[in-house]
Amino acid sequence: MTALAVTRATLVRALRDRTALFFMVLLPIAIIVVIGVTVSGFDQFRVGLVPAAQAGPVTRELTSDLEDAPGLRTRTYDTAEEARNALRRAELDAIVLMPSGLDADVRAGRSVTVRVLVEPSGSAGHSAVTSVSAVVTEHAARLQAARFAGDEAGGDFDTNLALARGAEQAATPIAVRSETVNGQSDFLPLGYSYSTPTMLVLFVFINALAGGAAIVETRRTGVYTRALAAPVAARTLVLGETVAYLLLALLQSMLIVGIGALAFDVAWGDPLAATVLVAVWALVGTGAGVLAGAVFRTPEQVHAIGPALGIGMGMLGGCMWPLAVVPDWLETTGHAVPQAWAVDAWTTLLSRNGDLSAILRELTVLAAFATALVTLASLALRHRLTTSSGT
């Protein structure tokens, strides 16, 4: 029996285990979706729209512009009172009351005021007014262009407004790009770009730990004892199991990365740096999983302690919340576990547009964790196999 045969047997056993597949694929994706939805939308203002009693084409166009504005998350209410109640309950940051007779006033050349209601004590409401004003100003510019064309060249207002829209779409827009030089953001992007990399770090480690139960069960059933009697060298069994756990960790990582990119539009940053980071983290998980299989005596111990340990380390290492928001002493303590260094590396790649050189320190620390864990796990499992007759 070769190491590859051991690897193949372990992979087949793991991929046939429906419970293992659930924790490897479905559970991480479900939590990614929940957390991604929860933390998304914090960069948008919640605005309630109250339509006018008589809405003409100009009013409908303004409503559409507000609904399509990237910085606004709008909801339409039937009455102003209903919207005010939502504002009082802090369900909205602002309310836009669409003016009645907007179309008639615009065609007559009269000034129109768009009322925006906010809570006096809420700072978000005043920021929302700025975003709403930008949309209204852009809409008013088209109306002014149509009025100017009518005054200078004649023609009816609707025709001139259509020409203004066409000219606006045909003209090359002036793009304003905001870029922070030497940005040092300590936070992952919101939404799925926050939940996907953190859950990759969390679940690859947890599943590897929980997977150690398979090694314990194999020891208990005497499979290793019969293999050693074949004879198969203990180092061959250790190598085969280690490679299998590494492949499983890489498989789960690739699934999370692929689903994150295709389904949730997660940008993983520099491809080379992301690939190396995923590979090194898979090695960390591999060492932890094989070590769990060598140290624990029963599968029940692995299932009881492994996930709890993995979740605790994930919380301490910033998988649940950014370490930038905790006290300095807790942030320092958090970096005693590898999860903190992995999250730091993903933050550099996704929030600071870092490359391989930018995360070299984090990779070095993670490589040290991986080397220590894999070495300790190999020695512990080999010792277990050679001194306890494979059990």
TAZIHU-V951081 format. One line per field, one symbol per residue. ss: DSSP state (h for helix, s for strand, l for the rest). burial: b if it has 24 or more other ideal C-beta (glycine too) atoms within 12 Angstrom, else e. A space follows every 10 residues. Layout:
# TAZIHU-V951081
ss: ???
burial: ???
This chain:
# TAZIHU-V951081
ss: llhhhhhhhh hhhhhllhhh hhhhhhhhhh hhhhhhhhhl llllssssss llllllhhhh hhhhhhhhll lssssssllh hhhhhhhhll lllsssslll lhhhhhhlll llllssslll llhhhhhhhh hhhhhhhhhh hhhhhhhhhh hhhlllhhhh hhhhhhhhhh llllllllll llllllllll lhhhhhhhhh hhhhhhhhhh hhhhhhhhhh llhhhhhhll lllhhhhhhh hhhhhhhhhh hhhhhhhhhh hhhlllllll hhhhhhhhhh hhhhhhhhhh hhhhhlllhh hhhhhhhhhh hhhhhhllll llhhhllhhh hhhhlllhhh hhhhhhhhhh hlllllhhhh hhhhhhhhhh hhhhhhhhhh hhhhhhhlll l
burial: eeeeebbebb bebbeeeeeb eebbbebbbe bbeebbeebb eeeebbbbbb bbeeebebbe bbbebbbebe bbbbbbbeeb eebeebbeee ebbbbbbbbe ebbeebeeee ebebebbbbe eeebbeebbe bbbebbebbb ebbebbbebb eeeeeebeeb beebbeeeee eeeeeeeeee eeeeeebbbb bbbbbbbbbb bbbbbbbbbb bbbbbbbbbb eebbeebbee ebebebbbbb bbbbbbbbbb bbbbbbbebb eeebebebbe eebbebbbbb bbbbbbbbbb bbbbbbeebe ebbebbbebb bebbbbbbbb bbbeeeeeee eeebbebbbb bbbbbbbbbb bbebeeebbe ebbebbbebb eebbebbbbb bbebbeeeeb b
